[in-house]
Amino acid sequence: MNFTQLTVFREVMESGSVSQTAKKLGRTQPAISLAIKNLERSLGLSLFERRGRRLVPVPEAQYLLAEATMVLDRLSTVTGTMKGLRSAETGSLNVAAMPGPSAYIFPRFISRNIGSDASFQTTISSRSSPQIRELASTQSIDFGFADFDAPEGKSPQYYSEIISSNCFCAVNRDHVLAQNERITISDLDGHSIGTLHGNHPFPRKLVQAFQQENATFKSNIAAQFFLPLIPFISLGHCCAIVDPLTVVTEQELNIAGGQVVFLPFDAPIRYEYATLTPLHRPPSQLATRVKDSWMESLFTMFDEMGAGPSH
């Protein structure tokens, strides 16, 4: 029993005619008759009584029709789904991003990129960068977007595409430094700096940068990511050296009501992001397209804001 035989059988059952079945399927009448005979031979029973030019189904044929219809409909669904996956028109997308971008920029990009009529099951998770690296390592996502941190120990089970760009200094509009066109590390000597907490690599980078300029790095406010620092900056409690995506997000959401300005550095301080793709989870056409488009959009966004992006 095969797909062709079941297809022919169903058509004969519906039309009751070999000639009509041959015409509908674009085959010869002998080919249709042979397919029915081979099906009956494989089953070991007759499915039709021959009455002149018509084929009258026996009771067993009605049972086979129900089963054949389920099989053929299921195959048709699978075929359509696989075609959709091949053309990136349907399927699922499971992605993760760190809290800052996942608050607005990343989901906005995803919603625009997949389109309003796409038949996608989309899951967007907000996780810390270490959690995203773990998800990528366990092959649990299509791709993730995180802060880059060089792996230590055993080889990571994901591929990293890195993009770096210039940081900005976020200060209160009434701050003494707010009128500067550009800013230096020395300008921030002794000022309160909001930063990231925990084992994030960026604060360590800042401490080294301040030490090289013989400046004092004073931090009294720390957060998991940059956006929660914006209200503190708007109230004059601190400054902060932030990544460019935080600048874009604040400009879009205006959390501070226009009370925070972002200044470029005279000597750039670089921030590194990474798009992580699992090594052992073959990407769908959809995931590949969305990931590549995300990297392109980041590069364009950073270039337009003068953040000097590079891969």
C-alpha positions as a printed NumPy array, in Angstrom:
array([[  0.   ,   0.   ,   0.   ],
       [  1.391,   3.394,  -0.965],
       [  0.434,   7.049,  -1.325],
       [ -0.458,   6.766,  -5.011],
       [ -2.703,   3.764,  -4.467],
       [ -4.565,   5.473,  -1.613],
       [ -5.018,   8.62 ,  -3.684],
       [ -6.433,   6.647,  -6.597],
       [ -8.646,   4.608,  -4.264],
       [-10.177,   7.71 ,  -2.664],
       [-10.901,   9.29 ,  -6.023],
       [-12.53 ,   6.121,  -7.323],
       [-14.642,   5.904,  -4.164],
       [-15.812,   9.485,  -4.631],
       [-16.492,   9.291,  -8.371],
       [-17.336,   5.597,  -8.808],
       [-15.635,   5.768, -12.195],
       [-12.198,   4.799, -13.46 ],
       [-12.465,   7.2  , -16.396],
       [-13.381,  10.201, -14.215],
       [-10.603,   9.351, -11.772],
       [ -8.095,   9.109, -14.626],
       [ -9.237,  12.479, -15.961],
       [ -9.018,  14.189, -12.558],
       [ -5.592,  12.774, -11.702],
       [ -4.195,  13.222, -15.211],
       [ -3.437,   9.546, -15.704],
       [ -4.528,   6.799, -18.095],
       [ -7.44 ,   4.477, -17.315],
       [ -5.186,   1.367, -17.385],
       [ -2.899,   3.041, -14.811],
       [ -5.894,   3.689, -12.521],
       [ -7.152,   0.113, -12.888],
       [ -3.667,  -1.252, -12.182],
       [ -3.33 ,   0.886,  -9.012],
       [ -6.633,  -0.499,  -7.688],
       [ -5.647,  -4.08 ,  -8.504],
       [ -2.263,  -3.685,  -6.782],
       [ -3.977,  -2.187,  -3.715],
       [ -6.423,  -5.085,  -3.542],
       [ -3.535,  -7.54 ,  -3.979],
       [ -1.562,  -5.973,  -1.13 ],
       [ -4.648,  -6.122,   1.149],
       [ -5.676,  -9.607,   0.094],
       [ -9.316,  -8.657,  -0.557],
       [-11.505,  -7.097,  -3.243],
       [-12.608,  -3.52 ,  -2.663],
       [-15.066,  -3.172,  -5.542],
       [-17.63 ,  -5.164,  -7.465],
       [-17.419,  -4.526, -11.208],
       [-20.828,  -3.656, -12.625],
       [-20.323,  -2.687, -16.207],
       [-18.15 ,   0.419, -16.271],
       [-18.847,   1.26 , -12.659],
       [-17.063,   0.115,  -9.539],
       [-19.345,  -0.521,  -6.555],
       [-17.465,  -0.502,  -3.208],
       [-17.831,  -3.406,  -0.826],
       [-18.377,  -2.655,   2.914],
       [-14.662,  -3.044,   3.685],
       [-13.921,  -0.255,   1.224],
       [-15.907,   2.213,   3.353],
       [-13.653,   1.5  ,   6.324],
       [-10.535,   1.886,   4.191],
       [-11.87 ,   5.178,   2.82 ],
       [-12.097,   6.671,   6.294],
       [ -8.567,   5.557,   7.138],
       [ -7.163,   6.624,   3.759],
       [ -8.754,  10.067,   4.085],
       [ -7.106,  10.648,   7.47 ],
       [ -3.732,   9.536,   6.135],
       [ -3.916,  11.628,   2.96 ],
       [ -5.18 ,  14.727,   4.76 ],
       [ -2.412,  14.411,   7.315],
       [  0.205,  14.057,   4.581],
       [ -1.227,  17.104,   2.846],
       [ -0.951,  19.121,   6.065],
       [  2.628,  18.003,   6.648],
       [  3.569,  18.827,   3.063],
       [  2.086,  22.301,   3.355],
       [  3.837,  22.901,   6.664],
       [  7.217,  21.847,   5.311],
       [  6.787,  24.085,   2.276],
       [  5.991,  26.942,   4.627],
       [  9.06 ,  26.211,   6.722],
       [ 11.201,  26.094,   3.599],
       [  9.931,  29.484,   2.468],
       [  9.967,  30.938,   6.04 ],
       [  6.229,  31.624,   5.875],
       [  5.219,  29.515,   8.853],
       [  6.654,  27.723,  11.857],
       [  7.861,  28.722,  15.304],
       [ 10.401,  31.185,  16.617],
       [ 11.857,  30.937,  20.12 ],
       [ 14.2  ,  33.803,  20.994],
       [ 15.594,  35.426,  24.126],
       [ 17.029,  38.86 ,  24.845],
       [ 18.484,  40.594,  27.876],
       [ 16.083,  42.826,  29.852],
       [ 17.048,  46.204,  28.36 ],
       [ 16.415,  45.435,  24.659],
       [ 13.587,  43.009,  25.489],
       [ 11.627,  45.863,  27.069],
       [ 10.869,  47.482,  23.708],
       [ 13.467,  47.49 ,  20.91 ],
       [ 13.767,  43.728,  20.417],
       [ 10.029,  42.812,  20.484],
       [  9.257,  45.761,  18.208],
       [ 11.81 ,  44.471,  15.727],
       [ 10.455,  40.909,  15.909],
       [  6.856,  42.061,  15.394],
       [  7.82 ,  44.126,  12.368],
       [ 10.023,  41.427,  10.89 ],
       [  7.638,  38.474,  11.006],
       [  4.695,  40.442,   9.567],
       [  1.066,  40.618,  10.606],
       [ -0.147,  37.702,   8.449],
       [  2.62 ,  35.222,   9.262],
       [  1.548,  31.898,  10.749],
       [  4.235,  31.898,  13.419],
       [  4.215,  30.729,  17.008],
       [  6.576,  33.294,  18.51 ],
       [  8.073,  33.106,  22.005],
       [ 10.183,  36.011,  23.304],
       [ 11.882,  35.541,  26.669],
       [ 13.548,  38.204,  28.8  ],
       [ 16.603,  36.747,  30.522],
       [ 19.936,  37.866,  31.903],
       [ 22.94 ,  37.441,  29.627],
       [ 24.294,  34.414,  31.579],
       [ 20.847,  32.788,  31.349],
       [ 20.735,  33.402,  27.591],
       [ 24.143,  31.815,  27.192],
       [ 22.844,  28.805,  29.117],
       [ 19.748,  28.575,  26.911],
       [ 21.937,  28.692,  23.815],
       [ 24.279,  26.064,  25.27 ],
       [ 21.391,  23.682,  25.93 ],
       [ 20.031,  24.272,  22.4  ],
       [ 16.76 ,  25.596,  23.882],
       [ 16.302,  28.688,  21.678],
       [ 16.619,  29.577,  18.013],
       [ 18.891,  32.472,  18.913],
       [ 19.56 ,  34.875,  21.752],
       [ 20.809,  38.422,  22.149],
       [ 23.078,  39.137,  25.113],
       [ 26.016,  41.138,  26.37 ],
       [ 29.202,  39.56 ,  25.112],
       [ 31.421,  37.921,  27.687],
       [ 34.378,  35.825,  26.579],
       [ 33.712,  32.182,  27.539],
       [ 35.98 ,  30.532,  30.063],
       [ 36.796,  26.863,  30.398],
       [ 35.26 ,  24.384,  27.968],
       [ 34.232,  25.383,  24.467],
       [ 30.767,  26.974,  24.302],
       [ 27.978,  25.063,  22.568],
       [ 26.869,  28.129,  20.632],
       [ 28.17 ,  30.423,  17.934],
       [ 28.652,  34.121,  18.778],
       [ 28.215,  36.947,  16.301],
       [ 29.669,  40.021,  17.997],
       [ 28.858,  43.645,  17.307],
       [ 30.544,  46.458,  19.228],
       [ 29.737,  50.162,  19.375],
       [ 30.484,  53.323,  21.339],
       [ 28.984,  54.026,  24.753],
       [ 27.438,  57.335,  25.797],
       [ 27.463,  59.237,  29.065],
       [ 23.954,  59.802,  30.437],
       [ 23.689,  62.931,  32.602],
       [ 20.915,  65.059,  34.039],
       [ 20.044,  67.992,  31.771],
       [ 21.001,  70.388,  34.592],
       [ 24.333,  68.673,  35.312],
       [ 27.469,  70.771,  34.959],
       [ 28.669,  68.438,  32.167],
       [ 25.434,  68.554,  30.167],
       [ 26.636,  71.447,  27.989],
       [ 29.727,  69.587,  26.788],
       [ 29.751,  68.421,  23.183],
       [ 31.96 ,  65.501,  24.173],
       [ 33.085,  64.064,  27.46 ],
       [ 36.182,  62.349,  28.85 ],
       [ 36.854,  59.943,  31.681],
       [ 38.649,  62.744,  33.487],
       [ 35.458,  64.831,  33.387],
       [ 33.769,  62.126,  35.489],
       [ 36.52 ,  61.996,  38.125],
       [ 34.823,  61.811,  41.512],
       [ 31.262,  62.048,  40.162],
       [ 28.745,  59.424,  41.254],
       [ 28.412,  56.822,  38.497],
       [ 25.493,  54.422,  38.194],
       [ 26.597,  51.088,  36.84 ],
       [ 25.745,  47.403,  36.483],
       [ 26.027,  45.01 ,  39.391],
       [ 27.016,  41.415,  39.882],
       [ 29.605,  39.705,  37.721],
       [ 28.902,  41.783,  34.634],
       [ 32.164,  42.482,  32.745],
       [ 31.34 ,  46.124,  31.959],
       [ 31.96 ,  47.612,  35.449],
       [ 35.378,  45.94 ,  35.472],
       [ 36.093,  47.555,  32.124],
       [ 35.102,  50.969,  33.488],
       [ 37.3  ,  50.609,  36.578],
       [ 40.284,  49.866,  34.322],
       [ 39.463,  52.848,  32.092],
       [ 39.314,  55.19 ,  35.096],
       [ 42.549,  53.796,  36.511],
       [ 44.346,  54.437,  33.229],
       [ 43.316,  58.105,  33.442],
       [ 44.166,  58.334,  37.148],
       [ 40.496,  59.162,  37.811],
       [ 38.388,  57.996,  40.736],
       [ 35.549,  55.653,  39.837],
       [ 32.806,  56.315,  42.38 ],
       [ 29.693,  54.161,  42.133],
       [ 26.854,  54.265,  44.644],
       [ 23.995,  52.924,  42.481],
       [ 23.99 ,  49.59 ,  40.65 ],
       [ 21.323,  47.777,  38.637],
       [ 20.979,  44.556,  36.648],
       [ 20.704,  46.541,  33.413],
       [ 20.888,  50.184,  32.376],
       [ 17.254,  51.297,  32.037],
       [ 16.536,  51.298,  35.818],
       [ 19.355,  53.844,  36.175],
       [ 17.519,  56.421,  34.04 ],
       [ 15.175,  57.632,  36.839],
       [ 18.164,  58.104,  39.177],
       [ 19.95 ,  60.124,  36.497],
       [ 16.844,  62.227,  35.808],
       [ 16.693,  63.144,  39.521],
       [ 20.368,  64.079,  39.612],
       [ 21.552,  61.208,  41.801],
       [ 24.204,  59.982,  39.382],
       [ 25.599,  59.857,  35.871],
       [ 26.014,  56.613,  33.934],
       [ 28.062,  55.253,  31.058],
       [ 25.48 ,  53.355,  29.025],
       [ 25.321,  51.201,  25.931],
       [ 23.792,  52.599,  22.704],
       [ 20.653,  50.444,  22.906],
       [ 19.793,  52.117,  26.205],
       [ 20.074,  55.474,  24.42 ],
       [ 17.714,  54.292,  21.67 ],
       [ 15.228,  52.842,  24.175],
       [ 15.132,  56.009,  26.286],
       [ 14.692,  58.178,  23.214],
       [ 11.749,  55.989,  22.182],
       [ 10.093,  55.609,  25.602],
       [ 11.164,  58.936,  27.19 ],
       [ 11.195,  57.492,  30.7  ],
       [ 12.93 ,  60.607,  32.049],
       [ 10.616,  63.106,  30.358],
       [ 13.484,  64.726,  28.481],
       [ 15.517,  65.282,  31.653],
       [ 18.444,  63.063,  30.547],
       [ 20.926,  63.867,  27.788],
       [ 23.466,  61.504,  26.206],
       [ 26.979,  62.687,  25.421],
       [ 29.563,  60.916,  23.252],
       [ 33.047,  60.275,  24.606],
       [ 36.115,  61.945,  23.175],
       [ 37.965,  58.628,  23.45 ],
       [ 35.355,  55.94 ,  22.698],
       [ 34.431,  53.331,  25.29 ],
       [ 33.228,  50.255,  23.447],
       [ 30.311,  48.009,  24.39 ],
       [ 30.014,  44.497,  22.976],
       [ 26.843,  42.543,  22.224],
       [ 26.515,  39.006,  20.895],
       [ 23.839,  37.162,  18.99 ],
       [ 24.079,  33.533,  20.094],
       [ 23.075,  30.619,  17.864],
       [ 23.06 ,  27.022,  19.221],
       [ 25.634,  24.812,  17.529],
       [ 23.515,  21.647,  17.465],
       [ 20.049,  23.041,  16.729],
       [ 19.685,  23.38 ,  12.946],
       [ 18.172,  26.834,  12.351],
       [ 14.96 ,  27.186,  10.388],
       [ 14.827,  29.533,   7.413],
       [ 12.683,  31.814,   9.543],
       [ 15.157,  31.931,  12.452],
       [ 18.086,  32.564,  10.118],
       [ 16.284,  35.355,   8.32 ],
       [ 15.172,  37.083,  11.535],
       [ 18.607,  36.743,  13.164],
       [ 20.463,  38.131,  10.157],
       [ 17.98 ,  40.969,   9.842],
       [ 18.401,  41.785,  13.553],
       [ 22.169,  42.092,  13.185],
       [ 21.758,  44.293,  10.121],
       [ 19.246,  46.524,  11.898],
       [ 21.595,  46.925,  14.88 ],
       [ 24.457,  47.959,  12.642],
       [ 22.267,  50.486,  10.824],
       [ 20.82 ,  51.846,  14.078],
       [ 24.238,  52.323,  15.664],
       [ 25.69 ,  53.84 ,  12.52 ],
       [ 22.883,  56.419,  12.295],
       [ 23.425,  57.519,  15.893],
       [ 27.171,  57.867,  15.433],
       [ 28.088,  54.929,  17.659],
       [ 30.722,  53.571,  15.258],
       [ 29.504,  49.95 ,  15.001],
       [ 31.799,  47.138,  13.947],
       [ 31.484,  43.348,  13.652]])
